[in-house]
Amino acid sequence: MGVTKVNMHQAKSQLSQLVEKALAGERVVIARAGEPVVDLVAHKPVRVTFGLGKHEAECDPEIFDGTDQDINELFYQGSDQ
């Protein structure tokens, strides 16, 4: 996919189209005075599972609000999880 770079004013007037591009997997960069300041990215739902294989169970995100950054660092030591 390509990269779309727009200035803040253009982003304001074309937000719906830019969101569609981000949802389609395109990288959308919003700039201020030509300098990139933010990326528009699609939200990915959190899926939390416990266990392995046939003993794996999915946790309700309404109850479990995600993993703790400190615990992740202890287990994964900065690697991509």
N, C-alpha and C positions, 0 to 999 in steps of 0.2 A: 504494500500500500504506500501511497505517497504522503507527503507532508504538506499541510496547508498552514500558511503563516499569515495572520491578519493583525492589523492594528486594533486597538481598543474600540475606537469609534465604529469600525466595520463589524467587529464582533458583536457589539450591542445591537446593530441593525440586522444582523444575520444569524442570531443565536440559534434559531431552530435548525437552520441548514448546517451549522457547525456541529450541533449536537448529533444530527444524523450521520455526519461524516465520522465523528468519534465513535458512534455506535457501530459503524461499519468497519471499524478497525483502523481508520486513518488517523495519523498523528496530527493534532490541531494545536498550533502554537499561537498564543495571543501575545502581542508585543505592545510596548508603549514607546512611542517615538522611534520605532524600528528595532528596539532592543527586546528580545524575548523576556517575558516575565512569568507566564504560566502556561502549562499544557492543559488542554481539555481532554479528559479521559473518561471512558465509560466506567460506571460503577459495576463491580463484580460482587455478586452476592457471596456472603460468607457461608461455607459449608464446613461444619466442624464434625469430625468423626473420631471415635475412640475404638481401639481394638484393631485386630488384623483379620483379613479374609472373611470367612463366614461368621466370625464373632464381632464384626465391625457394626457399630451402631451410630446413627446420626443423632446429633443433639439439636434440640429446638433453639434457634437463635434468639427467640423471645426470652428464653431462660438463661442461656449461656451467651454472654456478650463478646466472646472472642478469647484469644490467648493473651497472656501477659508478656510484654516485651522482655522483661528480665528473665522469665522462664525460657523463652525462645532462645535468648542469648546463651543461657546455661546449656541447653540441649544442643543447639546448632552452632554455637560459637561463631556467629557472624556469617555463616554460609547461607546461600539462598535456600529457603525452605521449600 
